[in-house]
Amino acid sequence: MSIGRLPDHEQHVLDEIERALSRDRRLARRLRTLRVRRGPDVTRLLARIASCRPRGRTVAVLLAVSVALMVTGIVTSAPWAIWAFAAVWPPTLFAAFRLLCRWSGG
């Protein structure tokens, strides 16, 4: 593949495309106002998660779902049940910990 100049007919087509795009006002405005998006602000996300105040009912439901998935995973050895339990268990522990901290006044 050559890195030289484009052939004349390809350069002509490219020039026509650029001319048509430069006439599009909406595209020009969007390109002017386009901002580079950063990834999520991790500190804000962690602060939001840490400020979570779960209710007792929420923790009870999470605990019931976790236990049901654990029993299902043990009895059937189904990978979906094991992975679902692995996904639900950490938020359950976190919510239970936050609830116990709130109840103890800490």
Phi, psi and chi 1 to 4 in degrees:
 res  aa     phi    psi   chi1   chi2   chi3   chi4
   1 MET       -  130.4 -177.7  170.4  156.0      -
   2 SER   -87.2  146.3  158.0      -      -      -
   3 ILE  -108.1   19.3   55.4  173.0      -      -
   4 GLY   -80.6 -162.6      -      -      -      -
   5 ARG   -69.7  150.0 -177.1  167.2  157.0   74.6
   6 LEU   -70.5  151.4  -70.5  174.5      -      -
   7 PRO   -61.2  157.8  -20.7   28.9      -      -
   8 ASP   -57.8  -43.7  -73.1  -22.2      -      -
   9 HIS   -67.8  -35.4   67.4  -77.5      -      -
  10 GLU   -69.9  -38.9  -70.6 -179.7    3.7      -
  11 GLN   -63.9  -38.6 -174.8   65.4   45.1      -
  12 HIS   -63.9  -44.1  179.5   67.3      -      -
  13 VAL   -63.4  -42.8  170.1      -      -      -
  14 LEU   -62.9  -41.7 -178.1   61.0      -      -
  15 ASP   -62.1  -40.0  -69.8  -20.8      -      -
  16 GLU   -64.6  -41.1  -73.9 -179.3   24.8      -
  17 ILE   -63.6  -45.2  -67.3  171.8      -      -
  18 GLU   -63.3  -39.0  -72.0  176.6   -9.4      -
  19 ARG   -63.7  -43.3 -136.0  174.4  -70.7  119.6
  20 ALA   -65.4  -40.0      -      -      -      -
  21 LEU   -69.3  -34.1  -71.9  175.3      -      -
  22 SER   -69.8  -21.5   67.8      -      -      -
  23 ARG   -81.4  -13.6  -78.4 -174.9 -112.4  132.3
  24 ASP   -81.0  104.0 -172.3   -6.9      -      -
  25 ARG   -68.0  -38.5  -69.7 -177.5 -179.2  176.7
  26 ARG   -64.3  -42.8 -171.2  167.8   37.2  168.0
  27 LEU   -63.0  -42.1  176.0   64.6      -      -
  28 ALA   -61.9  -42.5      -      -      -      -
  29 ARG   -63.7  -43.1 -174.3 -179.4   68.6 -125.9
  30 ARG   -64.8  -37.5  -71.9 -173.0   68.8 -169.2
  31 LEU   -70.0  -33.7  -71.1  175.1      -      -
  32 ARG   -68.1  -38.6  -86.9 -165.1  -47.7  -90.8
  33 THR   -93.3    3.9   61.2      -      -      -
  34 LEU   -66.7  125.1 -177.6   68.5      -      -
  35 ARG  -109.5  145.6  -65.6 -174.7  -32.4 -179.1
  36 VAL   -75.6  123.4  176.7      -      -      -
  37 ARG   -86.9  133.2  -66.5 -176.5 -177.7 -150.9
  38 ARG   -89.6  170.0  -60.2  179.5  -50.7  168.2
  39 GLY   -69.4  176.2      -      -      -      -
  40 PRO   -64.5  145.9   21.5  -29.8      -      -
  41 ASP   -74.3  105.7 -170.3    3.3      -      -
  42 VAL   -65.3  -39.4  176.8      -      -      -
  43 THR   -66.4  -38.7   55.5      -      -      -
  44 ARG   -67.0  -39.9 -170.0  177.9  -53.6  159.2
  45 LEU   -63.9  -44.0  179.3   64.4      -      -
  46 LEU   -66.0  -38.6  -69.8  176.2      -      -
  47 ALA   -64.6  -38.7      -      -      -      -
  48 ARG   -66.8  -41.1 -172.1  172.4  174.5 -165.9
  49 ILE   -66.2  -41.1  -69.3  171.7      -      -
  50 ALA   -68.0  -24.3      -      -      -      -
  51 SER   -87.1    6.7   67.7      -      -      -
  52 CYS   -60.5  132.4  170.2      -      -      -
  53 ARG  -123.0   82.6  -63.6  178.5   56.0  107.3
  54 PRO   -69.3  151.8   26.4  -33.1      -      -
  55 ARG   -92.0  162.8  -63.9 -178.2  176.9  168.8
  56 GLY   -61.4  -39.9      -      -      -      -
  57 ARG   -63.8  -39.3  -75.6  178.8  -83.2 -169.9
  58 THR   -62.6  -45.4  -54.4      -      -      -
  59 VAL   -65.5  -38.6  174.0      -      -      -
  60 ALA   -63.9  -41.8      -      -      -      -
  61 VAL   -66.6  -44.6  168.2      -      -      -
  62 LEU   -60.3  -41.1  -78.7  171.1      -      -
  63 LEU   -65.4  -41.8 -167.0   57.8      -      -
  64 ALA   -64.3  -42.7      -      -      -      -
  65 VAL   -64.6  -41.5  169.5      -      -      -
  66 SER   -62.7  -45.2  -65.1      -      -      -
  67 VAL   -64.9  -41.8  169.1      -      -      -
  68 ALA   -62.9  -42.3      -      -      -      -
  69 LEU   -67.3  -37.0  -73.1  170.4      -      -
  70 MET   -64.3  -46.5 -179.4  179.9   61.2      -
  71 VAL   -63.6  -42.9  170.0      -      -      -
  72 THR   -61.5  -42.8  -56.5      -      -      -
  73 GLY   -65.1  -37.9      -      -      -      -
  74 ILE   -69.9  -43.9  -69.7  170.7      -      -
  75 VAL   -72.1  -45.6  170.7      -      -      -
  76 THR   -98.1  -17.7   64.7      -      -      -
  77 SER    55.3   29.9  -63.7      -      -      -
  78 ALA   -76.6  127.9      -      -      -      -
  79 PRO   -59.5  -35.6  -22.0   30.5      -      -
  80 TRP   -63.8  -37.6   65.6  -93.6      -      -
  81 ALA   -70.5  -38.6      -      -      -      -
  82 ILE   -67.1  -43.6  -64.4  168.5      -      -
  83 TRP   -68.7  -37.0  -77.5  104.3      -      -
  84 ALA   -65.1  -41.4      -      -      -      -
  85 PHE   -62.7  -41.9  171.4   74.3      -      -
  86 ALA   -63.2  -29.1      -      -      -      -
  87 ALA   -81.8  -33.0      -      -      -      -
  88 VAL   -88.3  -29.1  171.8      -      -      -
  89 TRP   -63.9  -47.7 -175.3 -119.7      -      -
  90 PRO   -60.1  -44.6  -25.5   34.7      -      -
  91 PRO   -63.4  -31.3  -20.7   29.1      -      -
  92 THR   -64.8  -46.5  -57.5      -      -      -
  93 LEU   -62.9  -42.1  -74.0  178.7      -      -
  94 PHE   -63.2  -45.3 -179.7   73.9      -      -
  95 ALA   -64.8  -41.0      -      -      -      -
  96 ALA   -64.1  -41.5      -      -      -      -
  97 PHE   -62.5  -45.7  176.2   73.8      -      -
  98 ARG   -63.2  -38.4  -66.4  -70.7  -63.6  172.1
  99 LEU   -66.6  -43.3 -177.4   65.3      -      -
 100 LEU   -65.6  -36.9  -71.8  174.6      -      -
 101 CYS   -63.1  -41.8  -75.5      -      -      -
 102 ARG   -67.4  -41.9 -169.7  173.9   64.7 -170.1
 103 TRP   -65.9  -33.0  -77.3   -8.6      -      -
 104 SER   -84.0   -7.2   68.4      -      -      -
 105 GLY    86.0   11.8      -      -      -      -
 106 GLY   -95.5      -      -      -      -      -
